[in-house]
Amino acid sequence: MRQVPRSQRENFIDISRKFTDENKRIIGGCVAEIYCWNITWIDVLWVDENFRGNGLGSALLKDTEKTAVREGCSLIHLDTFDFQAKDFYAKHDYEVFGVLEDCSRDIADTTLKRR
């Protein structure tokens, strides 16, 4: 922190969120934080299989992005395995900036960003 001082009020700001059904069961969520230099990291974005295809994932992502912008962020990044949600994030204007090949059994871990 001496070399590159933080540019936000706290080192880490939790902006995680979840959606629940009428029985208070979690049906989707996003674990995310804004760290040190107004950069957002999305660790997990998940929607229960029974609720996919209804825009819930897009709503979680957009809500996270709105919060990040409101907090002064201009960069969001995340990673996903190639069999998971790479196309979902591309649809939301995330661009690939790194690929870690052969993580396990020919699976690649793709890192994406959005400004």
C-alpha positions in Angstrom: 0.0 0.0 0.0 3.0 2.3 0.4 3.9 1.9 -3.3 0.3 2.2 -4.6 -2.0 3.7 -2.0 -5.6 2.7 -2.1 -8.0 5.1 -3.9 -11.2 4.2 -2.0 -12.4 4.6 1.5 -11.7 1.0 2.6 -9.4 -1.7 1.2 -12.2 -4.1 0.5 -15.9 -3.2 0.1 -18.3 -6.2 -0.1 -21.0 -5.7 -2.7 -22.4 -9.2 -2.7 -26.1 -9.8 -3.2 -28.6 -12.6 -3.4 -32.1 -13.4 -4.7 -34.4 -15.6 -2.7 -37.7 -17.2 -3.5 -41.0 -16.8 -1.5 -39.7 -19.4 1.0 -36.5 -17.4 1.6 -34.4 -20.1 -0.3 -31.4 -18.6 -2.2 -32.0 -19.0 -5.9 -29.1 -16.9 -7.2 -26.3 -14.7 -5.9 -23.2 -12.8 -6.7 -20.1 -12.7 -4.4 -18.2 -9.6 -5.4 -16.0 -6.9 -3.8 -14.4 -3.6 -4.7 -10.8 -3.7 -3.8 -8.1 -1.1 -3.1 -8.1 0.9 -6.3 -11.8 1.0 -7.2 -11.6 -2.3 -9.1 -14.4 -4.8 -8.8 -13.8 -8.5 -8.6 -16.7 -10.9 -9.2 -15.8 -14.2 -7.5 -19.0 -16.1 -8.0 -22.2 -15.5 -9.9 -24.7 -18.3 -9.6 -28.3 -19.1 -10.4 -30.2 -22.2 -9.4 -30.8 -24.4 -12.5 -34.5 -24.2 -11.9 -34.5 -20.4 -12.3 -32.1 -20.1 -15.3 -33.2 -18.6 -18.5 -35.4 -15.9 -16.9 -32.9 -13.1 -16.8 -31.9 -13.6 -13.1 -28.2 -13.9 -13.9 -28.3 -10.8 -16.1 -30.1 -8.9 -13.3 -27.5 -10.0 -10.7 -24.7 -8.9 -13.1 -26.3 -5.5 -13.9 -27.1 -4.8 -10.3 -23.5 -5.5 -9.3 -22.2 -3.3 -12.1 -24.5 -0.4 -11.1 -23.2 -0.7 -7.5 -19.6 -0.7 -8.8 -20.1 2.4 -10.9 -21.9 4.2 -8.0 -18.8 3.4 -5.9 -16.5 4.9 -8.5 -15.3 1.8 -10.3 -14.3 1.8 -13.9 -13.1 -1.8 -14.2 -14.7 -5.2 -13.3 -13.0 -8.5 -13.8 -13.8 -12.2 -13.2 -12.9 -15.6 -14.4 -14.9 -18.6 -15.5 -14.1 -22.1 -16.8 -14.7 -22.6 -20.5 -17.6 -25.0 -19.9 -19.4 -22.4 -17.7 -20.4 -18.9 -18.5 -17.9 -17.4 -21.0 -20.6 -16.8 -23.6 -22.9 -15.3 -21.0 -20.3 -12.7 -20.0 -19.4 -12.0 -23.7 -23.1 -11.2 -24.3 -22.7 -8.6 -21.5 -19.7 -6.9 -23.2 -17.0 -8.6 -21.1 -13.8 -9.2 -23.1 -11.2 -12.0 -22.6 -7.8 -10.9 -21.5 -6.3 -14.1 -20.3 -6.7 -17.9 -20.6 -5.1 -20.4 -18.4 -5.0 -23.6 -20.4 -5.1 -27.2 -19.1 -6.4 -26.4 -15.6 -7.7 -30.0 -15.4 -8.6 -32.4 -18.1 -8.3 -29.9 -21.0 -10.3 -27.3 -19.1 -9.4 -23.6 -19.6 -9.9 -20.9 -17.0 -10.8 -17.7 -18.9 -10.4 -14.3 -17.4 -12.6 -11.4 -18.6 -13.0 -7.7 -17.9 -15.3 -4.9 -18.6 -14.7 -1.2 -18.3 
